Amino acid sequence: MTVYIDPPTWPGHGRWWSHLISDVSYDELHVFAAGLGAPRRAFERDHYDIPRHRYADAVAAGAVQVSSREVVRLLHAAGLRRRKRRT
């Protein structure tokens, strides 16, 4: 099982966030995130939003640190990228 996390450089709701992804399946990602105690509501389309204070926990649990650009590349390569719908 390999999951990936980018640096917490995404602002939102008064915090900084990372994106946690899998390059295999959403099921793998959900299992890993549950092990971290991340709530299912933190899942957004193709990733979990992980707050900066939990970044080290994700890495200690086995998430591989990659750039934000690499997160997008990995999702595309795996066919797991889900873009926001335009309204």
LINCOR-V594869 format. One record per residue. N is the residue number from 1. RES is the residue in one small letter. SS is DSSP state (H for helix, E for strand, C for the rest). Layout:
# LINCOR-V594869
N|RES|SS  N|RES|SS
This chain:
# LINCOR-V594869
1|m|C  2|t|C  3|v|E  4|y|E  5|i|E  6|d|C  7|p|C  8|p|C  9|t|C  10|w|E  11|p|E  12|g|E  13|h|C  14|g|C  15|r|E  16|w|E  17|w|E  18|s|E  19|h|E  20|l|E  21|i|E  22|s|E  23|d|C  24|v|C  25|s|C  26|y|H  27|d|H  28|e|H  29|l|H  30|h|H  31|v|H  32|f|H  33|a|H  34|a|H  35|g|H  36|l|H  37|g|C  38|a|C  39|p|C  40|r|H  41|r|H  42|a|H  43|f|E  44|e|E  45|r|C  46|d|C  47|h|E  48|y|E  49|d|E  50|i|E  51|p|E  52|r|H  53|h|H  54|r|H  55|y|H  56|a|H  57|d|H  58|a|H  59|v|H  60|a|H  61|a|C  62|g|C  63|a|C  64|v|E  65|q|E  66|v|C  67|s|C  68|s|H  69|r|H  70|e|H  71|v|H  72|v|H  73|r|H  74|l|H  75|l|H  76|h|H  77|a|H  78|a|H  79|g|C  80|l|C  81|r|C  82|r|C  83|r|C  84|k|C  85|r|C  86|r|C  87|t|C
